[in-house]
Amino acid sequence: MNIERISETNCFGGRMGFYRHASDVNNCDMRFSVFVPPQAAEGKVPVLTFLSGLTCTEENFMVKSGAQRVAAELGLMLVSPDTSPRGDDVPDDPEGHWDFGLGAGFYLNATAKPWSAHYHMYDYVTTELQDAVFDNFPGDRARHGLTGHSMGGHGALTIGLRNMDMFRSLSAFAPICTTLRSPWGVKALSHYLGEDRSTWELYDGCEVARSTTNASHYSKILVDQGANDEWLVEQLKPELLEAACKESGLPLELRMHEGYDHGYYFISTFVEDHLRFHHAELSA
């Protein structure tokens, strides 16, 4: 796949870049970011893809997390796509709210109009993004991990559990664990998928976790959650994910952290743990 370079700069001996390409599945241009560690000069390196949350773009994780220093030490390539399709023809929330539409693709394939013309982030992450990265950068397809934050944590859980042939390691920061029981999720799925809730279960982390038939694929699924997160009780509900994983036998490690909220100070505090976790899993 051909990509356009927007910008590149040196970073911790590696290269930090931002890119654009034409997307057939989203029917618009899409952007993504890549940190290539210095070890890539010697050959292919493992890859960790980070899916960002509501209102974010391909820039937030790379700018705010501070992940590049440890990724350069470990030789881990970092990838982060935009969170939704964008463009003059892409519909947005008609009420102008931040929790739906542009910046809020929810990593699903929309089936209801007008959203179905553009909002296919599930297919984008699992097909076109894969080609854009592995056709143009020295990443190893066989050593690919997935993580994300909030809405992106929901995306990581649903995509990672439904595509175990594609990913070898899985984690999340403060994920929306159940879109079926989250006001954010209910709003998004009712618009993108319509009112038939039986079609929503493929995009609910708890339902996907509960129905998995390959519970031993991941040696551990790491989830970090701030105990002072303002969205914890109403929107995130990690206790439901814990129950679903126990039911199916998925090896979840849920870590609660007193005093931490939902933002990037929380992510930057624990991102090194996640990078080292993924590197160990991808090196095994």
Stockholm file with secondary structure:
# STOCKHOLM 1.0

chainA/1-284         MNIERISETNCFGGRMGFYRHASDVNNCDMRFSVFVPPQAAEGKVPVLTFLSGLTCTEENFMVKSGAQRVAAELGLMLVSPDTSPRGDDVPDDPEGHWDFGLGAGFYLNATAKPWSAHYHMYDYVTTELQDAVFDNFPGDRARHGLTGHSMGGHGALTIGLRNMDMFRSLSAFAPICTTLRSPWGVKALSHYLGEDRSTWELYDGCEVARSTTNASHYSKILVDQGANDEWLVEQLKPELLEAACKESGLPLELRMHEGYDHGYYFISTFVEDHLRFHHAELSA
#=GR chainA/1-284 SS CCCEEEEEEEETTEEEEEEEEEETTTTEEEEEEEEECGGGGGSCEEEEEEECCTTCCSSHHHHHSCCHHHHHHHTCEEEEECSSCCSTTSCCCTTCCTTSBTTBCTTSBCCSTTGGGTCBHHHIIIIIHHHHHHTTSCEEEEEEEEEEBTHHHHHHHHHHHHCTTTCSEEEEESCCCCGGGCHHHHHHHHHHHCSCGGGTGGGCHHHHHHHCSCTTSSSCEEEEEETTCTTIIIIICHHHHHHHHHHHTCCEEEEEETTCCSSHHHHHHHHHHHHHHHHHHHHC
#=GC SS_cons         CCCEEEEEEEETTEEEEEEEEEETTTTEEEEEEEEECGGGGGSCEEEEEEECCTTCCSSHHHHHSCCHHHHHHHTCEEEEECSSCCSTTSCCCTTCCTTSBTTBCTTSBCCSTTGGGTCBHHHIIIIIHHHHHHTTSCEEEEEEEEEEBTHHHHHHHHHHHHCTTTCSEEEEESCCCCGGGCHHHHHHHHHHHCSCGGGTGGGCHHHHHHHCSCTTSSSCEEEEEETTCTTIIIIICHHHHHHHHHHHTCCEEEEEETTCCSSHHHHHHHHHHHHHHHHHHHHC
//
